[in-house]
Amino acid sequence: MVREGTDDALLAAIAAAPRALVFLTVPWSCPERTARADFRKAVARLAEFGLVVEAFAVDEEAELAQRWLGGRGVPEPYGRGVPIGWGSVLWLEAGRLVGFVCRGIDERAIGLIGRSRALWGGAAEPRAAADGRLGSES
């Protein structure tokens, strides 16, 4: 299940999630629509693999979302007040960014699954990257 919206309660739920997979959504982008379908497929498959991840879709156009993105450590131009519309995906652990991909459409479902499994494997508890770096950025 993917929780959707952009309000303080949803952002608090993302921050509280041991593992969160966050999709940035907009209604006007064709690449985002394709990426959104792949994101939902990836979330469903991760559940089948038994990888516990909370999934969220955040409205990238919302001012609150832009402020939230500005504090996540994502590369510019994210969080600067202008939605990008590429179907970007963030991997977070307890609110801390541990992975990011700019163009979700380039990853497809299999890429999102692969990145999630590489980052989190099947471990019961979240773990931080050993060297403190984020996952691969695209």
C-alpha positions as CSV (number, residue, x, y, z in Angstrom):
1,M,0.0,0.0,0.0
2,V,1.2,3.5,-0.9
3,R,0.1,6.3,1.4
4,E,-0.5,9.5,-0.5
5,G,-0.7,13.3,0.1
6,T,1.3,16.1,1.5
7,D,0.5,17.2,4.9
8,D,2.3,17.4,8.3
9,A,0.8,14.0,9.3
10,L,2.2,12.2,6.2
11,L,5.6,13.8,6.5
12,A,5.7,12.8,10.2
13,A,4.8,9.2,9.2
14,I,7.7,9.3,6.7
15,A,10.1,10.6,9.4
16,A,8.9,7.9,11.8
17,A,9.2,5.0,9.4
18,P,12.2,2.7,10.0
19,R,12.4,2.3,6.2
20,A,10.5,4.6,3.8
21,L,10.4,4.5,0.0
22,V,9.0,7.9,-1.2
23,F,7.8,8.7,-4.7
24,L,7.5,12.4,-5.8
25,T,4.4,12.8,-7.8
26,V,2.8,15.5,-10.0
27,P,-0.4,15.2,-12.1
28,W,1.0,16.7,-15.3
29,S,4.1,14.6,-16.2
30,C,3.9,11.6,-18.6
31,P,7.3,10.2,-17.4
32,E,6.0,10.6,-13.8
33,R,2.9,8.5,-14.6
34,T,5.0,5.7,-16.0
35,A,7.4,5.9,-13.0
36,R,4.4,5.9,-10.6
37,A,3.1,2.6,-12.0
38,D,6.6,1.1,-11.7
39,F,6.9,2.4,-8.1
40,R,3.6,0.7,-7.2
41,K,4.7,-2.6,-8.8
42,A,8.1,-2.4,-7.0
43,V,6.3,-1.8,-3.6
44,A,4.1,-4.8,-4.2
45,R,7.0,-7.0,-5.1
46,L,9.1,-5.9,-2.1
47,A,6.2,-7.0,0.1
48,E,6.2,-10.4,-1.6
49,F,9.9,-10.7,-0.9
50,G,9.2,-9.9,2.8
51,L,11.2,-6.7,2.7
52,V,9.4,-4.4,5.2
53,V,9.2,-0.9,3.7
54,E,6.6,1.8,4.2
55,A,5.7,3.4,0.9
56,F,4.6,7.0,0.3
57,A,3.7,9.3,-2.6
58,V,4.3,13.0,-1.9
59,D,2.9,15.8,-4.1
60,E,6.0,17.4,-5.3
61,E,4.1,20.6,-6.2
62,A,3.0,21.4,-2.7
63,E,4.9,24.1,-0.9
64,L,5.1,21.9,2.2
65,A,6.7,19.2,0.1
66,Q,9.2,21.6,-1.3
67,R,10.3,22.8,2.1
68,W,10.5,19.2,3.3
69,L,12.7,18.2,0.3
70,G,14.9,21.2,1.0
71,G,15.8,19.7,4.3
72,R,16.5,16.1,3.1
73,G,19.9,16.6,1.5
74,V,18.7,15.9,-2.1
75,P,20.7,17.5,-4.9
76,E,19.6,20.8,-6.4
77,P,17.2,21.7,-7.9
78,Y,15.0,19.6,-5.6
79,G,13.4,21.5,-2.7
80,R,13.9,24.9,-4.3
81,G,10.3,25.6,-4.9
82,V,9.9,24.2,-8.4
83,P,8.6,20.6,-9.0
84,I,10.7,18.6,-11.4
85,G,8.1,15.9,-12.4
86,W,10.5,13.0,-13.1
87,G,9.0,10.6,-10.7
88,S,11.9,10.8,-8.3
89,V,12.4,8.2,-5.5
90,L,13.9,8.6,-2.1
91,W,15.0,5.9,0.3
92,L,14.9,7.0,3.9
93,E,15.7,5.4,7.3
94,A,14.0,7.2,10.2
95,G,13.8,10.3,8.1
96,R,17.4,10.2,7.0
97,L,18.1,10.0,3.3
98,V,20.1,6.9,2.4
99,G,19.3,6.7,-1.3
100,F,18.0,8.8,-4.2
101,V,17.2,8.5,-7.9
102,C,16.2,11.5,-9.9
103,R,14.4,9.8,-12.8
104,G,12.2,7.0,-11.6
105,I,11.3,6.2,-15.2
106,D,14.9,5.2,-15.9
107,E,14.8,2.6,-13.1
108,R,11.6,0.8,-13.9
109,A,10.2,-1.5,-11.2
110,I,13.1,-3.9,-11.4
111,G,15.6,-1.2,-10.8
112,L,13.7,0.1,-7.7
113,I,13.5,-3.4,-6.4
114,G,17.2,-4.0,-7.0
115,R,18.2,-0.8,-5.3
116,S,15.9,-1.5,-2.3
117,R,17.2,-5.0,-1.9
118,A,20.9,-3.9,-2.3
119,L,20.3,-1.2,0.4
120,W,18.1,-3.2,2.8
121,G,18.5,-6.8,1.8
122,G,16.2,-8.9,3.9
123,A,17.5,-7.6,7.3
124,A,14.8,-7.3,9.9
125,E,16.0,-3.9,11.0
126,P,17.2,-0.8,9.0
127,R,20.9,-0.2,8.8
128,A,22.8,2.9,7.8
129,A,25.3,2.8,5.0
130,A,28.6,1.7,6.4
131,D,30.5,4.5,4.8
132,G,27.8,7.2,5.3
133,R,27.3,7.8,1.6
134,L,23.9,7.8,-0.1
135,G,22.9,5.1,-2.5
136,S,23.7,5.7,-6.2
137,E,22.4,9.0,-7.6
138,S,21.2,9.3,-11.1
